[in-house]
Amino acid sequence: MTLAGFSTQRHYEGKASPLIELTRATKFYGRRPVLNEVSLLVESGTATALIGRNGSGKSTLLSILAGLTKISSGTLVRYERRLTIGYAPEAFPGLKFTAEQYLLCMGKLAGLAAAAAEARVTELLEVFHLEEFRRQSMAGFSKGMLQKVNLIQSLLTQPQLLLLDEPMSGLDLPAQHTVIGLLQELKREGTALVFSIHEPETVEALADNVHVLQAGRTVKIIYGQENMRVAPAAYIICNNISEQCKEDILGMPGIINIHNEPDGVSGDDFGVTIEAAAADGYLLRVLKAGGSVVSVEPCGGLSAGGLEQWMDPKPARGGTAE
Ligand SMILES: Nc1ncnc2c1ncn2[C@@H]1O[C@H](COP(=O)(O)OP(=O)(O)OP(=O)(O)O)[C@@H](O)[C@H]1O
């Protein structure tokens, strides 16, 4: 994969410098605050993952950083006078233009000369395996194809700040790997990435920092990849567990998540994700209390941060999620 023509444009010496900072930002729609006192500092060459359940405010935050949504209170400071920003919004409409017409137009708006825009569009269409569709109307594109065009428009120039709203949405696995590779390369070259995401794998592959939102408020910030390493874990389904035993389990060390409705047939199944080191103790406790073990599956988890509960669509019991 190559970002030909762009790698020498900016000299990034591996030193993070502040690009944009949001301080105690609140956003009201009507009388309802959808973001509440959120602060975020974005530095060059770093990747920040925004995670949180649907409606927690991730898209609003990205739109504010992009300069498209105004905050109701708080401050937004850009440390570079001419900060260049790429932005791939969550919803991308199937316009009547061809992919080529749209992308060349976006390249022009981004300040690229015609020949440079043509070369860059061709390069990225090839990277995303869209070259054969370049002269087709986007009205007939699938969701994944539209998302690729959306990402390409945000990558036409090498912005200092790249904002991506659920970049993996609708993409097949090879395309997801392509995106991760491109973003890792951009990060190495000094671009700051801020992206909303629901897939833990992308957080692991890219993020230096994680910002967790719940109902418009920051509930957790993790700085540094070393604090979000994947730890071995187990997904254990048991049944015949008394309510008292379930209550006790809530307080056990190593529990990452408790699933009220695990996939199971008995209706009495009770699932937990638990750090591997604590799994034996958990099983003993269940068996001693008269419960039965249905299955034990190894899995990885962002256990140090306990992040899965903010991304897992299954309801988490005992957590503070919605
Ligand atoms: N233009 C708007 N007018 C009124 N309310 C809005 C508007 N845009 C967003 N909201 C509300 O703000 C809240 C946060 O929405 P937002 O899209 O930022 O959440 P999100 O975390 O990105 O969600 P998802 O994961 O579903 O994309 C939601 O309750 C939403 O209904």
The ligand as an ORCA input file, in Angstrom:
! r2SCAN-3c Opt
* xyz 0 1
  N     -29.494     17.564     14.748
  C     -29.951     17.038     15.880
  N     -31.068     17.504     16.466
  C     -31.516     17.001     17.635
  N     -30.916     15.985     18.293
  C     -29.810     15.461     17.745
  C     -29.266     15.957     16.522
  N     -28.153     15.257     16.249
  C     -28.013     14.359     17.236
  N     -29.007     14.488     18.138
  C     -29.162     13.693     19.366
  O     -27.953     13.770     20.066
  C     -27.698     12.535     20.729
  C     -26.313     12.071     20.360
  O     -26.325     11.706     18.983
  P     -25.023     11.238     18.229
  O     -25.400     10.978     16.802
  O     -23.941     12.217     18.484
  O     -24.695      9.863     18.983
  P     -23.681      8.680     18.572
  O     -22.945      8.308     19.812
  O     -22.874      9.084     17.405
  O     -24.685      7.521     18.173
  P     -24.504      6.269     17.139
  O     -23.517      5.305     17.766
  O     -25.860      5.704     17.067
  O     -24.030      6.828     15.833
  C     -28.792     11.563     20.309
  O     -29.748     11.496     21.329
  C     -29.384     12.220     19.086
  O     -30.759     11.931     18.982
*
